[in-house]
Amino acid sequence: MRGATTARERGLVHRTVRLIIDLLSESALNWLLIAIPASIILQIIGAPAPLTFFAATVALIPLAAIIGQTTEEIASHTGPVAGGLLSATFGNATELVVAIFAMIHGLDEVVKASITGSIIGNALLVLGMSMIAAGIGRERVFFNRVAASTSAATLLLAVAALVMPAVFNLTVYGRLQNASPALDRLSLLVAIVLIATYGLSLVFSLVTHRAMLVNLAEVPEQPRPGAMPAVIVLATVTLLTTVESDILVGTIEGTTRALGITEFFVGAIIIAIVGNAAEHLSAVLVAHHGQMDLAVHIATGSSTQIAVFVAPFLVILSWLLARPMSLVFNAFEIAAVALAGVVVTVAALDGETNWFEGVQLVAVYLILAIAFFYVPVS
């Protein structure tokens, strides 16, 4: 009996090592994993905050990619509904972990800025770059209009959710403020509605209308080990992500002071891009190979997940931590998310695109990024 158990354990170790080797050989981004020990050493020796911050941000890029890969690996061993739910839940795990640590450190404005940055980054930058990549050498590129329109409509719902707390503030108090018992309760209730909507959207896309929405070309993959090695790798990488997130958040204040930039810009642009870098690259690459349906799914799906799952989840979690965070965003954030929602809706109307339409989306993102750089700390 003991011999059989030992053999199974050796087999599990062998399959886990094989999976790790496969994952590390898949992407050129994985050489950035050297930044993990570098950031830890820099943190221990008390190196300048910007240097440690840079190392931690670089380390999070391949970690986010591996989380996505292992999640897909686990999902491949489950049914389509369970797999889709798992992929949706872990789709923005890196951004969620960073935001949780920022919230624990009392950096609520960084959390809100990172939410805004992730939404517009996926909806404008990623979708725009994907359109450019797909449109080069092609007069027109087509994609699933129904799936894109569904994501766009959900994103517009999130815009309403972000606007109403601000309208409440202006109506009741005559100005934007971030804290009041009534505002906190309003934010919590709005968050609950968004979470419920997110759950129903999964039912819609994974169960009742799966055949109509899922029409994504898939790249054939070599058979891999079972689910358990992927679970082990996912747990390990998630642990490393928490370590790097803690280092990154702990150096934000020193970095902004040393470089003369605001926490708002760090959250909206730097953290948002780092958390989505691997996914951004994946969307652009599949679009270049003619899989525009998949690229649109990645870009719009990530935006809506941030808006209707990550943001409300953080609000609910803040109540559990006995320090409620409101859903009041500043005027720049509200305008940015509203623009992203409108632009994605317009882009999804006809189910086709070209490279210049992608240029226009990227241009909107760059304009917003420049504005964010000059937004003063509130």
Secondary structure as UniProt FT lines:
FT   HELIX           2..26
FT   HELIX           28..34
FT   HELIX           35..45
FT   HELIX           49..75
FT   TURN            76..77
FT   HELIX           80..90
FT   TURN            91..92
FT   HELIX           93..104
FT   TURN            105..106
FT   HELIX           108..120
FT   HELIX           121..126
FT   HELIX           127..135
FT   TURN            136..137
FT   STRAND          141..142
FT   HELIX           145..172
FT   HELIX           181..203
FT   HELIX           204..208
FT   HELIX           210..213
FT   HELIX           227..250
FT   HELIX           252..259
FT   HELIX           263..265
FT   HELIX           266..271
FT   HELIX           272..288
FT   TURN            289..290
FT   HELIX           292..305
FT   HELIX           306..310
FT   HELIX           311..320
FT   TURN            321..322
FT   HELIX           331..348
FT   STRAND          352..353
FT   HELIX           355..374
//
